[in-house]
Amino acid sequence: MTSINAIIVAAMAEEMRPFTTLLPDFITTPITTPFGSAFLARKGRSSILFLTTGIGAACSAGLLSWALAKYEPRAIVSVGSAGGLDSSVSIGDIVVGTRYVHGTADATAFGYAPGQIPGQPEYFEATDDLVQAAHAASQADRRTHAGLVVSSDSFVTEANVKDTRTTFPGVLSADMESHALAQIAHLFGIPFASVRSISDVVGASDAKKQAETFNNQLDDVALAAAHTVLNLLSHTSALDIERSGHGPAQHFSKASLQCALYLMLAKAHGLTAASGELPEVLQAAEKHLSSLDAPLRGEALGLMLAGYRFASEQPSAALTAKDYDTHRAQFIKNYSDAGPGFLWPPTSQTVIKRFNGYWNDALISIGLTPRRGRNRGGLKFSTEDYLFAIRSYLIDAQRSRRQPSFNAYSTWLKKSGHAGKLPSGAAIRQRFGSWKEALNAAAIETD
């Protein structure tokens, strides 16, 4: 079983397409599936599986079940379009389901509630943390609603909606997959939420015009839903989470890492705390300092501000990873009373991982212009070069019936005459975060 950060499920290729442009820094690998399609997106130690299932409950539940036999995600999110059923919902709005029912299930003669499948709960609930994260991830130009969602195998129009609004008071939207996906997530015990952008509103026009509206709005609403889902995962730390041998570690946004760099830059150069309004990037550190007393918090923010101004005024100033870790250790020691949960700032190793595997890239992100040493693999080779090198080695190892390993790769480079022409083992490990992740990224699935 492979552990991954999340599974994102869409019914249609049009609903999945936006993700290919919204994840430019991720390495994508096609995954062979029994039906539908899938790809795995990786960046460092983060990985997301994207499933395009086909329309309807059977396709969506079937492919998700297949995936859960192979992958263990931290969350499952259904994404795409939906029809609006409530008068408060407009085209382009985001609807996050809090409860999911089967819109045409009727076993009331046996004492079940409308929409309840016999033997199953009355409704399936979304994970509250994901719903709250969706609200936090709201886009300024789009309204976000949270509430009841119905699913069925019918395209809901004014002609066939019948008593849906009466049977399910307050229902916000209708789609064909969310209930089935929620049921599978429930059975596997995995956090779930459905995030849909409204493509058409039932009753706003006749069925033919409603279908035309759906087709015309699909690209726009698919992009909106995809944006919301990625923001949602970031707010729940499910996207760019760092892992350790003891399980998931605290998530730090890039802005909070830049704050740490400004702080340690100030300490390394003996600056005193500055005063004034904090720029937006420095505000990311406030939540990490919330456990400090007000005077200590103010001092730390003042030092960050001093470092921020110093980087702008002295772009050639130096800050080594060793100096960063030295001052970080002293900082944490001084503020140890904040409690065991006070893990910020992270180590230089975490900073390096989050900035493409290079310390200099982290310094450049805060406006410094570090002196470059020898050319590094990342400057000479593209992502395709890395994958080509690993795959070439894997093919050779398979032919020779040898177990692929990091040390054996370096030996293969020298013996094959590829040394200097393909990325080194060290460059590959830096690029992907570990040798294992590099092998995973380059793997070609055949089953």
N, C-alpha and C positions, 0 to 999 in steps of 0.2 A: 504494500500500500504506500503510495507516494503522498506525502504531506504537501499541500499547497495553500495559498492564502485565500483563494476564493474561486467559486465557479459562477460565471455569468451566463445566463441562459436567455436566448432569443429564439423566437419561432421562425422569423424570416431573415433572409440574407440582408435585406434592406435595413432591418433593425440592428444587425450586427456590424454592418459596414463602417459606421462612424468610429468604432474602436480602433480600426487600423490606422487612422490618422491622429487619434487622440493619445496614442501610446508610441510616439516616435522613438523613444529611447529604449523600448523593450525589444528583445529578440524574440521573434515568433517562429514557432515550429508547427507544421501541420501534424495533426493526429489522425490516424486511420480509425474510422468509426463504422459500426455495422450499418448505419443509415445516418442521414443528416451530415453534418461536418463539424470539425472542431480544430482549434489551434491552441497551443500553450504559449503564453507570453511571459518572458522572464526578464528581470532586471536585477542584477546582484543576487540577493537571496530571496527575492520576492517572485512569486509565480502565480498566474491566474489562468484558469482554463475557461475558454470561451466555447460554448456549445450552440450551434444553430440546429434546432431539432426538427423543423417542419411544423406546420400549423396543427393545433389540436391537442387534446389531453393525452391521447395514446402516444403520439410522437414525443411530446415533451417529457412525460413521465418515464417512457421507455429509455430514452437516451440519457436522461439524468441518472436513472438507476444503473445503467451500464457504466457511466462515469464514476459513480460512487463505489463500484466494485474495484476500481483501480486507484482512485484518488480520495484523499481525506482533506476536505477544505475546512477553513475556519468559518466560512459563510457561503450561502447561496443567494444570488440575487437574480430575479426575473426582470427582464428589461424589454422595452418595446413600446408599442402603441396600444390604445384602448379607446372604446367608445364611452363618451360621457353620458351618464344617466340622471345626474342631479342638475337642477337649474343653476346652481352656483358654480358649476364647472364649465370652463370655456376651452375652445381649441387651443392647444399649446400649453395648457396648464399641466402640472405634474400631479399624479395621484399615487400615493403610497398606501398600499393596502395594510390595514391593521387586522382585519378578519377576512377569511375567504370561504365562500360557500359555493356549492354546485347549483347554478341557477335553475336547472330543470330537474333536479333530483326531487322526487316526491314519494316518500315512504311514510307519509303521515297516517295512513291506514293502520300502520303497525306501531304508532306512537312516536315516530321520529319527527323532528322539527323540519320545516320546509328547507330544502337545500342540503339536508344531512344525509350522508351515505350510511346505510345500515352497518352497524358495527364500528363506525368511526365517530369522532367528536362532532358536536353540533356544528362547529366551524373550526377552522385552523387559524391560529393566530400568528401574526408576524412577531419577530423578535423586537422587543421594545427599543433596545439600543440601536438597532438598524433604522427603525422609524424615526427616532430622535435625531440620528445622524443625517437622515435624509432632509429633515427640517433645517438642520444646521448647514447643509450643503445647498440650500435653496439658491437659485439664480435670481438676481435682482429684477430681471425683466419677466419673470414667470412666477405665478402663484403656485404654492404647493398645498395640496389637500391630503388629509389622512382619514381613512375610514373603511367602510365595508366595500368589498369587491366581489362580484359574481362572475362565474365562468361557466360557459356551456359550449356546445359545438355548433351554435347558431350565431350568425352575424345579427346582432340585435338592432332592430329597426322599430319604428312606431307601429308597424303592422304586426310584429310578433312579440313585442315586449310584454303585451297582455298585462298581467297583474304583478309584474316584477317589482315595480315601485311600491305596490301595496304589500306584497308578500315580504319584501326586504326593505323596510323603512330606512331612509337615509343612505341607500346604496349610491355610491359615487360613480362607479364605472363598471364596464363589462369587457371581458376578454375571453379567450378560449383556452388559456393555459395555467393561469396563476393558481387556481384551486388544486389542480393535479400536482403542480410543482410543490406547493405548500404541504400537500399530503406526503409526498416522498421525503421532503426535508424533515417533516415531523416524525416519520417512521424511522429515519436514520438518526434523529436527534441532532440536527445541524441547524444553526441559526438561519432564518430565512426572511426575506422581504421581497415584495414585488414593486417595482418602480416603473410606472407607465406615463407616457405623455399623451394627452387627449388629441386624437386625430379627427374625430367627428363627434357630433352631439346628437343623440337620438331625439327625434321630434323637431329638430331645427329645420328639416327639409324632408322631402319624400325619400324613399329608400334609394332610388337611382342617384339622386343628387348627393345623398349621404355617402354612398359608395364612391362617387367622384371626389367628394371632399377628402375622404380617407386616402385615395390614391394621390391627390395633389399635396396633401399635408404630410405624407409619410416620411419623406427625407428630413424635413425640418423637425418633426416631433421625435424621430429616432435619434437625431443628434442631441436634442435637448435631454432626452432620457439617458443617453450614454454619458453626457457631461455629469448629470446628477449622480449616476451610479458610481463613477470614479471618484467624485467628491465625497460621496457617502463612505466609500471604502477608506479614503484618506482620513476622514473624521473618526472612523472606528479603529484606526491603526491597523487595518487589515491589508492595506496595499503595500506600503514600503516598510514593513516591520522588520526589525533586525532579530535574528535568532541566536541563541547561545546553546551550549551543551546542557543548560538547565531549563530549556524551553524558551518561549517568547520573551524578549526583553522590551524595555520601554521604547516607545516610538518617539523619534525626534524629527520634526519637520526640517527642511533645509534652512528655513529662516532661523529656527532655534539653534541650529549648528553654526550659522553665521554669527549669531549673537555670542556664542561661546568663543568663536575666533576673535571677535572684537574685544571681548573681556580679557582673554589671555594675551592679546596684543598689547592692551593697556598695561597689564601687570608686567609683561616682559620688558617693557620700556619705561617702567616706573612712573606712569602717568597718574595724575590725581583725578578724582571724580569730577566730571563736568556737570553743568546744570543747563536746563533748557528743555524744550519739547522733544520727546522721543520720535525719531522717524519710524515709519510703519514697520520696517524690518526688525527693529529692536523691541517692538511690542510683543513679538512672539515669545520672548523670554519671560514675560510677566507671570504666566501660569506656572512656569517651572520654579519661580521664586516665591510663590504664594505662601509657602510655609515659613518663610523668614519673617522676623520682626520688621516693622516698617523702616527703621533706620538702616538695617542691614540690606534690606531690599533696595532702598534708595541709593545706598552706596554702590551696590553691584550694578544697578542700572546706570548710575553716573559714570562708572568706569567703562561700561559698554559704550556709552555716548562719547567718552573721550577717545576710546579706541576707534570708533566709527569716524570721528573727525580726523584723527591721526592718519588713518589709512587713506583718506582723501587728500590730506596735505603732504603725506610722505609715502607715496606708493612704492618706493624702493625699500621700505622698512622690512626688516627680517623677522620671521617667526618660524622657528623650526618645530617639528613634531615633538622633539625631545623637550624643548622649552615649554611647549603647550602642556604636555603631560606633567611636567614639574610644577607649573603654576596651578594646574587643575587640581593636583593632589593636595596642594597647600590650601586652595580655595575650599575644597570639600572638608578638609580637616578643620578649618576655621568655622565652618557652618555645620558641623556634625550634629549640633543640637536640633537641627531641622528634622531629624529622624531618619530611619533606614530607607524610607521611600525617596529621599532626596538624592536622585541619581544624576542630576544635571550639574555640570556639563558632561557629555560623554567623553570617552577616551579618544585619542587621536586616531586609533584604529577604526572606530566607528565613523569618524569624520572622513577618513580616507575612503572607506567603503562607499559612503554616500556620494562622494564626488569622483565617480568614475575610476576609483582605485588609485588616485594620485593626490598627494598632499598639495602639490603646486596648483592643481585645479581648485582646491578649497581656498587657497590664498587668493587666486585670481577672482573668485566669486565675491570677495570683500573689497576688491579694488586694488590689491597689491600686484606688483609686477615682479615675481620672483625670478632670480637668475636660473636659466635652464642648464642642466648638466648634460650628460650624453643623451642622444636621441633614445626615446623609449618606444616600446612596442606599440603603444596606443597612438603615437604620432605617425608610425610607418604603416600600420596595417588597419584595414577596415574590418567591420564585423564579419563580412563574408570571408575575409582572409583567415580570421580566427576559426570559424566553423569549418572552412576547407581544410585547414591544418589538422584539426582534431579528427575530422572524418577520415582524412587520408591515413592518419596514424591508426585509427580504429580498424579500417579495412585491412591494413598491413598486419596488424596484430591478430585479426581474425584468420587471415590466410596462414599465418605462422603458428596459429593455435597458442598464442601467448595471451596472458591476462593483461589488459591495458592498465598501466600505472603511470604516475607522475614521473618517477625516475626513469622508467623505460621509454617514455616519450622523449626525454632529453637525449638518451642514448640513440634513439631512432633518428633524431634530427641530425646528429653528427655522422652516423653511419650512412644515412641516405643522401648526404650532401645538401640537406635543406637548412642547415644552421646559417642564420643570417638572412635567409630567404623567406622563412616562415616564423611566426611568433615563437618565442622561447616558452618553456614550461612556466617560468616565473611570470611572464607577461600574461599568459593565459589564466593563471590562477588569480592574478590581480584583476583581470578584466571581468571574470565571472564570480569572484568571491571565494571560490574553492575549486579544487580539481574535480570533485564530484559534481558540482553545479555545471562545470564546463562540459563534462561528459553528458549530463542530462540535456543541456542546450543543443548539443551536436547530435544527439541520438536520433536515428531514423526508425520510427516505429513500423513494424511489419505485420503485427497482428491486429 
